[in-house]
Amino acid sequence: MALALNTIVTGEPTARPPLVIAHGLFGSARNWGMIAKRLSAGRQVISVDMRNHGDSPWDAEHSYPAMAADLARVIEEHGGRAAVMGHSMGGKAAMVLALTRPELVERLVVVDIAPVAYDHDQDSNIAAMRAVDLSGVARRSDADAALAAHVADPGLRGFFLQNLRLSPEGAAWRLNLDALSDQMPVILGFPEIRARYDGPALFVTGETSGYARPRDWPRVTALFPAARHAAIPGAGHWVHAEAPEAFLDAVAPFLA
């Protein structure tokens, strides 16, 4: 069953269909605030919290057909047609949506992911967050200090800590870590779909990213025959955060 996702709407409706943005694993709609604001000059932008993330509902299932159904529900509630942009996990969900419900997708932007299975195991990151004793966390700095024992990169810790909710009742993760851990093989994979999306598609990759592999391009073009490719110099997997101006230079004309 499709879930009612939490959304952040930026800008006013225009003559163009809105843009729906789907974030990656451990991300949230809030991560896309600056990009959404910049792109809202051309069309309204609807950033979503994917299921089991942010302020969206939790569910034991975290498959790509389920996530695509969630996105379809958002689009149907906002006019029935949208441009869709997804990063990493969100990019896979966007691809499945385009392949299974092409009538909903006016155009597609996929950021640094391909329609293939990966072996980038995220279990260690889930274990690191689970290892934080939330009962002893009163400030974000408390959680950062606890995470530092497992995650050396301060930038990555900061990314994870955006998912920390602090309230008078105590600290809690906005992530359904149990479901994400259980469904990790599904998240790393990609469903077998006998379809293709013939609409406009742009695949944006980071030049230094391990997720962007030339050997995957034949699979991309088999499913998305109209696909174009833009590589962002010097950027890694989080292209939009590492090189926002170059990312916008690639994406904005396509969306226009």
C-alpha positions in Angstrom: 0.0 0.0 0.0 1.3 3.4 -0.9 2.2 5.6 2.1 1.3 9.3 2.5 4.8 10.8 2.4 5.8 14.0 4.2 6.5 16.7 1.6 8.1 20.1 1.5 6.6 22.3 -1.2 8.8 25.1 -2.6 7.4 27.8 -5.0 4.1 28.3 -6.6 2.4 26.2 -9.3 3.4 27.1 -12.9 2.2 26.1 -16.3 4.8 23.3 -16.1 4.2 20.1 -14.1 5.9 20.2 -10.7 9.2 18.6 -9.9 9.3 15.8 -7.3 12.6 15.2 -5.6 13.4 11.8 -4.0 16.5 11.7 -1.7 18.9 8.8 -1.1 19.4 6.4 1.7 19.7 8.2 5.1 18.7 11.5 3.5 15.6 13.7 3.8 13.7 16.3 1.9 15.5 19.0 3.9 18.8 18.0 2.3 17.5 19.4 -0.9 16.4 22.9 0.3 18.8 25.0 -1.6 18.5 23.0 -4.9 14.7 23.1 -4.5 14.7 26.8 -4.0 16.8 27.5 -7.1 14.8 25.1 -9.3 11.5 26.5 -8.1 11.9 29.5 -10.4 10.9 27.3 -13.3 8.3 25.0 -11.7 7.0 24.2 -8.3 9.2 21.7 -6.4 7.9 19.0 -4.1 10.7 17.4 -2.0 9.7 14.2 -0.2 10.8 12.2 2.8 10.9 8.7 1.5 9.3 5.9 3.6 11.2 5.1 6.8 13.0 8.5 6.6 12.4 11.9 7.9 8.8 12.6 9.0 7.2 10.1 6.6 5.5 6.9 7.9 7.5 3.8 8.7 6.8 0.4 7.2 8.4 -3.0 7.2 8.6 -3.0 3.4 11.3 -0.9 1.7 11.2 -2.2 -1.9 11.5 -0.1 -5.0 8.0 -0.9 -6.2 6.7 0.3 -2.8 8.7 3.5 -3.0 7.6 4.1 -6.5 4.0 3.7 -5.4 4.6 6.3 -2.7 5.9 8.7 -5.3 3.0 8.0 -7.6 0.6 8.9 -4.8 2.4 12.3 -4.4 2.2 13.0 -8.1 -1.5 12.0 -8.3 -2.2 14.4 -5.4 -0.4 17.2 -7.3 -2.0 17.1 -10.7 -1.2 13.6 -12.0 2.1 14.4 -13.9 5.5 15.6 -12.7 9.1 15.8 -13.5 10.9 13.4 -11.2 14.5 13.7 -9.8 16.0 11.0 -7.6 19.4 10.6 -6.0 20.9 7.1 -5.3 18.1 5.1 -3.6 15.6 7.8 -4.6 17.0 7.6 -8.2 16.2 3.9 -8.3 12.7 4.5 -7.0 12.3 7.2 -9.6 13.4 4.8 -12.4 11.0 2.1 -11.2 8.2 4.7 -11.2 9.1 5.8 -14.8 9.2 2.2 -16.0 6.0 1.1 -14.4 3.9 4.4 -14.5 5.3 6.3 -17.4 2.2 8.4 -17.8 3.0 10.1 -14.5 6.6 11.1 -15.4 7.0 14.1 -17.7 10.8 13.8 -17.6 13.3 12.0 -15.4 16.6 13.0 -13.7 18.6 10.3 -12.0 21.5 11.3 -9.9 24.6 9.1 -9.5 23.0 5.7 -9.6 22.2 3.0 -12.3 19.4 0.4 -12.6 21.7 -2.4 -11.4 22.6 -4.1 -8.1 25.5 -2.7 -6.0 27.6 -4.1 -3.2 28.1 -0.8 -1.2 27.2 -2.3 2.1 25.6 0.2 4.5 25.2 -2.1 7.5 28.2 -0.6 9.2 26.6 2.8 9.1 23.3 1.5 10.5 25.3 -0.3 13.3 27.1 3.0 14.1 23.8 4.8 14.6 22.3 1.9 16.6 25.4 2.0 18.9 24.6 5.5 20.0 23.0 5.4 23.5 20.2 7.8 22.9 19.3 7.9 26.6 22.5 9.8 27.2 22.0 12.3 24.3 20.8 15.8 25.3 22.5 17.7 22.5 23.6 17.0 19.0 27.2 17.2 20.1 26.6 14.3 22.5 25.5 12.1 19.6 28.4 13.3 17.4 30.9 12.3 20.1 29.3 8.8 20.3 29.2 8.4 16.6 32.9 9.4 16.3 33.9 6.1 17.8 32.5 4.4 14.7 32.5 7.0 11.9 35.7 8.9 11.4 34.5 11.3 8.7 33.0 14.4 10.3 31.0 15.2 7.1 29.4 11.8 7.2 28.6 12.1 10.9 27.0 15.5 10.2 24.9 13.9 7.4 23.7 11.1 9.8 23.0 13.6 12.6 20.5 15.5 10.4 18.3 12.5 11.1 18.5 13.0 14.9 15.3 14.3 16.5 15.8 16.1 19.9 12.7 16.7 22.0 11.7 17.0 25.7 10.9 13.3 25.5 14.4 12.5 24.5 16.5 11.8 21.4 15.4 9.5 18.6 16.4 8.7 15.0 14.1 9.8 12.2 15.2 6.6 10.4 13.5 3.2 10.7 16.9 1.5 11.2 15.3 -1.9 11.7 13.5 -1.9 8.4 16.4 -0.4 6.5 18.8 -3.1 7.9 16.3 -5.9 7.1 15.7 -4.6 3.6 19.3 -3.7 2.8 19.7 -6.5 0.1 16.6 -5.1 -1.6 17.9 -1.5 -1.4 21.2 -2.5 -2.9 19.5 -4.4 -5.7 17.2 -3.4 -8.6 14.0 -5.2 -9.6 13.7 -7.0 -12.9 11.3 -5.0 -15.0 10.4 -5.8 -18.6 9.6 -2.3 -19.7 11.2 0.9 -20.9 10.7 4.6 -20.5 10.9 6.6 -23.7 10.5 10.0 -22.2 13.4 12.5 -21.7 15.9 11.3 -19.2 19.1 12.8 -17.8 21.6 10.8 -15.8 23.9 13.0 -13.7 27.0 11.4 -12.3 29.9 12.5 -10.1 33.3 12.2 -11.9 35.0 10.5 -8.9 32.0 8.5 -7.7 32.3 4.7 -7.3 28.6 4.5 -8.2 29.0 5.9 -11.7 30.4 3.0 -13.8 30.7 3.2 -17.6 29.9 -0.6 -17.8 26.4 0.2 -16.6 25.5 2.6 -19.4 24.2 -0.1 -21.8 21.7 -1.2 -19.1 20.7 2.5 -18.7 20.1 3.0 -22.5 18.2 -0.3 -22.8 15.6 0.9 -20.2 15.8 4.6 -21.0 16.5 4.9 -24.8 16.4 8.8 -24.7 18.9 9.0 -21.8 21.5 11.7 -21.8 24.5 11.8 -19.5 26.2 14.7 -17.7 29.3 14.1 -15.6 30.1 16.7 -12.9 33.9 17.3 -12.7 35.5 16.6 -9.3 32.2 15.5 -7.6 31.6 12.3 -5.8 28.4 10.5 -5.0 26.7 13.5 -3.3 26.9 15.5 -6.5 24.3 18.1 -5.6 26.0 18.8 -2.3 29.6 18.7 -3.4 29.2 20.8 -6.6 25.8 22.5 -6.4 26.5 25.1 -9.1 27.7 22.6 -11.7 24.9 20.3 -10.8 22.3 23.1 -11.3 24.0 24.1 -14.6 23.4 20.5 -15.8 19.9 20.0 -14.5 18.2 23.4 -14.8 18.3 23.5 -18.7 17.0 20.0 -18.9 14.0 20.8 -16.6 13.3 23.9 -18.6 
